[in-house]
Amino acid sequence: MEQYLLANVSRYQSLVQRFQPQRPTTTENKDVADCSNIVVAIRIRPILDHEILSGQVPAIFPRSESGVVDLHELKRVIRGQPTLNSSAFRVGNVFGADCPTKTLYTNLLQPLLPSVWEGGVGTLFAFGQTGSGKTHTISGLERLLAETLFDGAWTTQRKLYVSMFELAGNSAYASRAPFSILEDSFGNTQLVGAQELSIKSKSEFLELIENATSFRQTAGTEKNDGSSRSHAICRIRAANVSPGISEDGILYLIDLAGSEAARDLANHSADRLKETREINISLSILKDCIRGIASTTGTVKKGQKGPYIPFRQSTLTKVLKHVFDPSGIRNSKTAVLACINPSFLDTPATKNTLRYAHMLCSTEIKYQAAEHSPAIPKSWSNKFIRSYITKELHQAVILTCEKSGNPVISPSILAPHESGAQLLAIPLNKFIARCLRTKGVTESQAKAFHAKLWRLHIDSTRASGVGHKGEIDTIEQVPISGESVLSVTRISTRDLMSEGDLRTFKDRIRPGMVVRCNAAANFPGSSSQEKLVMILCPQNVVGKNMKDALGNEVNPSYCLEKTELTGITHQRYLCALVLSGGLADSYEVSIWRQIVVDLSSMETEVSLEYDPATRYYHIC
Ligand SMILES: Nc1ncnc2c1ncn2[C@@H]1O[C@H](COP(=O)(O)OP(=O)(O)OP(=O)(O)O)[C@@H](O)[C@H]1O
């Protein structure tokens, strides 16, 4: 088709010149909702020198009428001259080829900052086909952001913590070290094991960006020599310097990997095909989520069944949960940037990008703030939590059956200004230290009160379904570049597995997998009945002179080792232990206590959910 288009370029240009714009057609003409929480824009990159040299010409033209673009395709006909097929799309803001990144910063990124400042979540993500300018735009925006973040106000009133990470398939990496993306009991996404650095200056931030860029997986594609083969995410957490005012604000800048059309895959190796397939799967789940929120408008009310949005189906959409979760209660603002390659050879991919941009444009979904309920501690105000402490503990003293009540812990010392969610998020040792400042209160009393508050919280999340323990999501046919994936069934934090994949977890073994083992016999101090939970270590975590739990020196080749012994294959893996924590059903990951385990001792795969408040994990 490319040869045909290039051979007919003069006819194409003369047809485009004669084109008379009309109002956008029916399906593409829906009025764009004035949505306050999702802003959509497109950026058309300039046509590049090598594209001009190969005879390519632009196919997309912004109209003077704001937010509308015309896309022209040359249509092959069986007899006679090719004709022009034109479509108009209304897509919110349009940034043309001559528009500097600074204008995008002012219009898209800067407006997200006030809500992040007030404890909300701001997200800007760029999507589009490979070579359409996503990395160029996001790296430019990150540099402009560095100027703003360190100009005074932000750093005097907030502490900034930055994590830079990549998602490849369903795995997450920070500086090539794998980590897990889990959902906590507040329904928030947590990056478990990813490094978060405190950043105090522009130069530190820029250095971190450079560093992350050097780690990013890239490869040549048909359309881009330095194509990003993973989704790159910069997450900035703005923590309050003064306690108790608001939650930490979060800002995400996301540069998605580019989709590749089936016809561009011809020269790919098997590994590259697998990688492209994984990218396309995560992007098609993202598109499912976009379709899901586009199918509803208005406010999702409490108790009302929202649209089905499969955001738990990929790590990418788990990270973007706050954008897509209809039961979300955090103030979330999102800017979506569709990047466009203007060449007339790429009109099918461009049309697809524009369709999704338009779909999001017509979407208005507002999430309601959490309504106060005495049964939901995370919805409690400071006033309510203080009266709860007084009443509950007083009641416990009267009944004398609770060790949490005598003497009554001072509410003004335990929760001077915290809301229920903020009090739950205080680490256990800090919570106990605050309780002990009331004269006569004992440590066991403080722990009992903490456990009581947490029990109430966990019960409330179970009742509302937040935390999503063990329910099963099903997605139907997901189209990917002409193919489709079979329906997928999975449990929240586990691997994405295709239905019909009959492999057991032992055939899918990978670093970072969490398994339950009957390995107690190898482990000193444990009873022979005890089951251990452990995380399979990646090869590169074994340092020099490391000893395992038995005191033996760890040979790095133990990791993912496979040996033949008297005709039987032994596969032995170095694992980090997950040990029981202080509270019931709570666990700690003890990376430095390691054990070498035979595959035959592993019984099942389990998943861990991190609880940032107690710093413990729960096993699902
Ligand atoms: N606004 C722009 N002005 C000038 N050059 C641009 C612009 N946008 C992109 N480019 C150039 O186009 C090429 C492809 O851009 P980029 O790598 O950002 O694409 P991408 O969408 O991130 O691709 P992939 O998905 O394959 O990673 C690069 O050479 C880049 O310098």
The ligand as a Tripos MOL2 file, in Angstrom:
@<TRIPOS>MOLECULE
LIG
   31    33     1     0     0
SMALL
NO_CHARGES

@<TRIPOS>ATOM
      1 N1          7.5880   18.1280   18.1920 N.pl3     1 LIG1
      2 C1          8.6790   17.6020   17.5890 C.ar      1 LIG1
      3 N2          9.5670   18.4110   16.9700 N.ar      1 LIG1
      4 C2         10.6470   17.8890   16.3440 C.ar      1 LIG1
      5 N3         10.9360   16.5750   16.2810 N.ar      1 LIG1
      6 C3         10.0900   15.7230   16.8890 C.ar      1 LIG1
      7 C4          8.9200   16.1970   17.5690 C.ar      1 LIG1
      8 N4          8.2760   15.1320   18.0570 N.ar      1 LIG1
      9 C5          9.0160   14.0630   17.7150 C.ar      1 LIG1
     10 N5         10.0910   14.4080   17.0220 N.ar      1 LIG1
     11 C6         11.1040   13.4840   16.4980 C.3       1 LIG1
     12 O1         10.4230   12.3400   15.9820 O.3       1 LIG1
     13 C7         11.1270   11.1440   16.2710 C.3       1 LIG1
     14 C8         10.2480   10.1730   17.0280 C.3       1 LIG1
     15 O2          9.8990   10.7820   18.2660 O.3       1 LIG1
     16 P1          9.7790    9.9700   19.6300 P.3       1 LIG1
     17 O3         10.9200    9.0470   19.8170 O.co2     1 LIG1
     18 O4          9.5000   10.9700   20.6860 O.co2     1 LIG1
     19 O5          8.4900    9.1020   19.2800 O.3       1 LIG1
     20 P2          7.7010    8.1010   20.2350 P.3       1 LIG1
     21 O6          6.2560    8.3450   19.9790 O.co2     1 LIG1
     22 O7          8.1650    8.2390   21.6290 O.co2     1 LIG1
     23 O8          8.1140    6.7150   19.6140 O.3       1 LIG1
     24 P3          8.1000    5.2570   20.3190 P.3       1 LIG1
     25 O9          6.7020    4.9650   20.6950 O.co2     1 LIG1
     26 O10         8.5710    4.3880   19.2110 O.co2     1 LIG1
     27 O11         9.0320    5.3500   21.4520 O.co2     1 LIG1
     28 C9         12.3690   11.5610   17.0600 C.3       1 LIG1
     29 O12        13.4440   11.6470   16.1650 O.3       1 LIG1
     30 C10        12.0050   12.9390   17.5870 C.3       1 LIG1
     31 O13        13.1320   13.7470   17.7680 O.3       1 LIG1
@<TRIPOS>BOND
     1     1     2 1
     2     2     3 ar
     3     2     7 ar
     4     3     4 ar
     5     4     5 ar
     6     5     6 ar
     7     6     7 ar
     8     6    10 ar
     9     7     8 ar
    10     8     9 ar
    11     9    10 ar
    12    10    11 1
    13    11    12 1
    14    11    30 1
    15    12    13 1
    16    13    14 1
    17    13    28 1
    18    14    15 1
    19    15    16 1
    20    16    17 2
    21    16    18 1
    22    16    19 1
    23    19    20 1
    24    20    21 2
    25    20    22 1
    26    20    23 1
    27    23    24 1
    28    24    25 2
    29    24    26 1
    30    24    27 1
    31    28    29 1
    32    28    30 1
    33    30    31 1
@<TRIPOS>SUBSTRUCTURE
     1 LIG1         1 GROUP 0 **** ****
